Amino acid sequence: MNAESDERTGESAADGDKSAQQGNATPDTPDSAAGDTEGAPLGSRAPEFIKARRTLHLSWQVGVFVVGLAVVGAGIVMLPLPGPGWLVIFAGMAIWATEFVWAQLVLRWTKRKVTEAAQRALDPKVRRRNIILTSIGLVIIGVLLGIYLWKFGLVMPWKIDE
């Protein structure tokens, strides 16, 4: 890599200066190489004709916020009730991420942490430990169930004499 060009993006130093002046430069952070959308520029993904008019863009952002809030609210309601609560919450965050930088950063952080957790879960030592702990738990439950059946027997609810 030399001073005249940036081999990662394929643009010359003059192009980089031009995009930095226009406000289109993405920060060169370690986060930007972690996933598919990591290198994507932060900010609004609204159509250009909407961004060109301030009041229209503001109303667009309010609409995106309200829709995202409704989806996140539905996800929160689904946490104790039947339904894919966390999935719906992340979908609401993805809706917010189409307009708001803070939501894009939260979504990137969440994706990074989920990927790290998945990689840790696939570690052979962790898998072996989880299998051993699960086996021990099943044995304990089996012993307790056996003791209960030995002490009280198997009585079906529809055969209980009053």
MOMOZI-V40603 format. One record per run of one state. SS is the DSSP state (h for helix, s for strand, l for the rest). FROM is the first residue (numbers start at 1). TO is the last residue. If there is no record, write none. Layout:
ss: <SS:SS>
from: <FROM:FROM>
to: <TO:TO>
This chain:
ss: <l:s:l:s:h:l:h:l:h:l:h:l:h:l:h:l:h:l:h:l>
from: <1:5:7:11:13:23:30:34:48:52:54:81:85:98:101:122:124:153:157:160>
to: <4:6:10:12:22:29:33:47:51:53:80:84:97:100:121:123:152:156:159:162>
